[in-house]
Amino acid sequence: MARWSGQAIPIVERGRPSSISPLFGVVSAVATGLVALAGFMLALVFAATLAVVMVMAAALFALAALAWRVRPRPATVQAHRAGHAWVAYDWEDRQR
């Protein structure tokens, strides 16, 4: 009847403390430390993953910039027709 009447049901009697009560404190402290360590390790793994992705993106950007720079550029040639042949002049060879 106490369950439905809103009265609190005591789980442990409030008399003298149990002999294993200090053990609960130690176990909860160890569990809290392990959870904190697991959270720290997960944060470290995700930070390292992000760092690796950033390094790979920078390498890809550097390769793209290098490919853009060393792409072949056509030389400019001006020519005119002289009879049955073409005469080329003003050959511009771009220096890189």
Backbone as numpy.savetxt, mean C-alpha at the origin, in Angstrom:
# Nx Ny Nz CAx CAy CAz Cx Cy Cz
-38.33 -16.55 38.09 -39.13 -15.36 38.09 -38.27 -14.10 38.09
-37.10 -14.18 38.71 -36.23 -13.02 38.77 -35.72 -12.65 37.38
-35.71 -13.61 36.50 -35.20 -13.36 35.16 -36.11 -12.39 34.41
-37.39 -12.48 34.59 -38.32 -11.65 33.85 -38.76 -10.41 34.63
-38.41 -10.34 35.86 -38.88 -9.22 36.66 -37.94 -8.03 36.66
-36.79 -8.13 35.99 -35.87 -7.02 35.91 -34.84 -7.00 37.02
-34.89 -7.97 37.90 -33.90 -8.03 38.97 -32.63 -8.68 38.42
-31.50 -8.22 38.89 -30.22 -8.76 38.45 -29.99 -10.12 39.07
-29.46 -11.02 38.28 -29.12 -12.35 38.77 -27.63 -12.35 39.02
-27.19 -12.56 40.26 -25.75 -12.56 40.53 -25.08 -13.78 39.91
-24.01 -13.53 39.18 -23.26 -14.63 38.58 -22.32 -15.23 39.61
-21.66 -14.39 40.35 -20.76 -14.82 41.41 -21.26 -14.18 42.70
-21.29 -14.94 43.72 -21.73 -14.40 45.01 -20.76 -13.32 45.47
-21.25 -12.30 46.09 -20.43 -11.16 46.51 -19.75 -11.38 47.86
-19.57 -12.57 48.24 -18.91 -12.84 49.52 -17.42 -12.62 49.43
-16.68 -13.54 49.90 -15.23 -13.40 49.82 -14.76 -13.67 48.39
-13.65 -13.04 47.96 -13.16 -13.21 46.60 -12.71 -14.64 46.34
-12.84 -15.04 45.11 -12.43 -16.39 44.72 -10.92 -16.47 44.67
-10.41 -17.68 44.76 -8.96 -17.85 44.73 -8.40 -17.71 43.31
-9.25 -17.76 42.30 -8.75 -17.61 40.93 -9.02 -16.23 40.36
-9.51 -15.30 41.16 -9.76 -13.94 40.67 -8.50 -13.26 40.16
-7.35 -13.35 40.81 -6.14 -12.73 40.26 -5.73 -13.35 38.91
-6.06 -14.60 38.74 -5.73 -15.27 37.48 -6.51 -14.65 36.32
-7.77 -14.24 36.58 -8.56 -13.59 35.54 -7.91 -12.28 35.09
-7.36 -11.53 36.02 -6.69 -10.28 35.66 -5.46 -10.52 34.81
-4.68 -11.53 35.17 -3.47 -11.85 34.41 -3.83 -12.33 33.00
-4.84 -13.21 32.93 -5.25 -13.73 31.62 -5.80 -12.62 30.74
-6.58 -11.72 31.30 -7.12 -10.62 30.49 -6.01 -9.66 30.05
-5.01 -9.43 30.89 -3.89 -8.57 30.49 -3.08 -9.21 29.37
-2.85 -10.52 29.45 -2.11 -11.22 28.40 -2.92 -11.21 27.09
-4.22 -11.45 27.19 -5.06 -11.44 25.99 -5.08 -10.05 25.36
-5.15 -9.01 26.17 -5.13 -7.65 25.65 -3.80 -7.35 24.95
-2.72 -7.79 25.54 -1.40 -7.61 24.92 -1.28 -8.34 23.61
-1.81 -9.55 23.54 -1.75 -10.32 22.29 -2.59 -9.68 21.20
-3.75 -9.16 21.56 -4.58 -8.48 20.57 -3.90 -7.20 20.08
-3.28 -6.47 20.99 -2.57 -5.26 20.58 -1.39 -5.60 19.67
-0.68 -6.68 19.99 0.44 -7.12 19.15 -0.05 -7.54 17.77
-1.17 -8.25 17.70 -1.73 -8.66 16.41 -2.15 -7.44 15.59
-2.74 -6.46 16.23 -3.11 -5.23 15.52 -1.90 -4.50 15.00
-0.85 -4.43 15.80 0.38 -3.79 15.37 1.00 -4.52 14.18
1.00 -5.84 14.23 1.57 -6.62 13.13 0.76 -6.44 11.85
-0.56 -6.40 11.95 -1.39 -6.16 10.77 -1.13 -4.77 10.19
-1.01 -3.77 11.05 -0.71 -2.42 10.56 0.65 -2.38 9.88
1.61 -3.09 10.42 2.95 -3.14 9.84 2.93 -3.82 8.47
2.18 -4.91 8.35 2.08 -5.62 7.08 1.43 -4.73 6.02
0.34 -4.06 6.37 -0.33 -3.21 5.40 0.52 -1.99 5.03
1.28 -1.45 5.97 2.17 -0.33 5.65 3.29 -0.79 4.71
3.83 -1.98 4.96 4.87 -2.50 4.07 4.31 -2.78 2.68
3.09 -3.27 2.61 2.45 -3.51 1.32 2.28 -2.20 0.55
1.85 -1.18 1.24 1.69 0.12 0.60 3.03 0.67 0.13
4.07 0.48 0.91 5.40 0.95 0.50 5.88 0.21 -0.75
5.65 -1.09 -0.81 6.06 -1.87 -1.99 5.28 -1.42 -3.22
3.99 -1.16 -3.07 3.18 -0.69 -4.20 3.69 0.67 -4.68
4.04 1.55 -3.76 4.55 2.86 -4.15 5.89 2.75 -4.88
6.76 1.86 -4.44 8.05 1.67 -5.12 7.84 1.12 -6.52
6.90 0.17 -6.66 6.62 -0.39 -7.97 6.01 0.67 -8.90
5.16 1.52 -8.37 4.57 2.59 -9.18 5.64 3.59 -9.61
6.56 3.92 -8.72 7.64 4.84 -9.08 8.54 4.23 -10.16
8.82 2.93 -10.05 9.65 2.26 -11.06 8.93 2.25 -12.41
7.64 2.00 -12.40 6.87 2.01 -13.64 6.85 3.40 -14.26
6.69 4.41 -13.43 6.71 5.79 -13.93 8.07 6.14 -14.52
9.15 5.70 -13.85 10.49 5.98 -14.36 10.73 5.28 -15.70
10.28 4.04 -15.82 10.43 3.35 -17.10 9.61 4.01 -18.21
8.43 4.47 -17.89 7.62 5.16 -18.88 8.28 6.47 -19.31
8.84 7.20 -18.36 9.54 8.45 -18.69 10.77 8.17 -19.56
11.48 7.10 -19.23 12.66 6.74 -20.03 12.26 6.32 -21.44
11.19 5.55 -21.55 10.73 5.14 -22.87 10.25 6.33 -23.69
9.63 7.30 -23.03 9.18 8.49 -23.73 10.36 9.31 -24.24
11.43 9.32 -23.44 12.58 10.13 -23.81 13.40 9.52 -24.95
13.53 8.21 -24.98 14.40 7.58 -25.97 13.63 7.10 -27.20
12.38 7.47 -27.33 11.63 7.05 -28.51 12.25 7.68 -29.76
12.20 6.98 -30.88 12.80 7.53 -32.11 11.99 8.71 -32.63
12.71 9.74 -33.02 12.09 10.94 -33.58 12.50 11.03 -35.05
11.57 11.30 -35.91 11.94 11.39 -37.33 12.76 12.65 -37.60
13.72 12.51 -38.49 14.53 13.65 -38.89 13.76 14.46 -39.95
14.01 15.76 -39.98 13.36 16.64 -40.96 14.25 16.77 -42.19
13.66 16.47 -43.34 14.40 16.57 -44.60 13.59 17.46 -45.53
14.27 18.45 -46.11 13.62 19.26 -47.13 14.26 18.90 -48.46
13.42 18.76 -49.46 13.94 18.34 -50.77 13.13 19.02 -51.87
13.73 19.06 -53.02 13.01 19.57 -54.20 13.34 18.66 -55.39
12.51 18.73 -56.36 12.69 17.88 -57.53 13.52 18.64 -58.57
14.56 17.98 -59.00 15.42 18.56 -60.03 15.47 17.58 -61.19
14.66 17.81 -62.15 14.61 16.88 -63.29 13.89 15.61 -62.90
14.61 14.48 -63.06 14.04 13.19 -62.72 14.47 12.71 -61.35
15.11 13.53 -60.55 15.61 13.11 -59.24 15.20 14.11 -58.17
15.27 13.64 -56.96 15.01 14.51 -55.80 16.34 14.93 -55.21
16.46 16.19 -54.86 17.67 16.71 -54.23 17.30 17.11 -52.81
17.98 16.49 -51.84 17.69 16.77 -50.44 18.66 17.80 -49.92
18.18 18.71 -49.10 19.03 19.70 -48.46 18.42 20.03 -47.09
19.18 20.76 -46.31 18.77 21.16 -44.97 18.39 19.95 -44.12
19.34 19.02 -44.03 19.13 17.82 -43.22 19.28 18.20 -41.76
18.23 18.01 -41.01 18.27 18.38 -39.59 18.28 17.10 -38.77
19.40 16.85 -38.14 19.51 15.66 -37.28 19.45 16.14 -35.84
18.40 15.80 -35.16 18.22 16.27 -33.77 19.19 15.56 -32.84
19.84 16.34 -32.05 20.75 15.80 -31.04 19.94 15.47 -29.80
20.25 14.39 -29.17 19.49 14.02 -27.96 20.22 14.44 -26.73
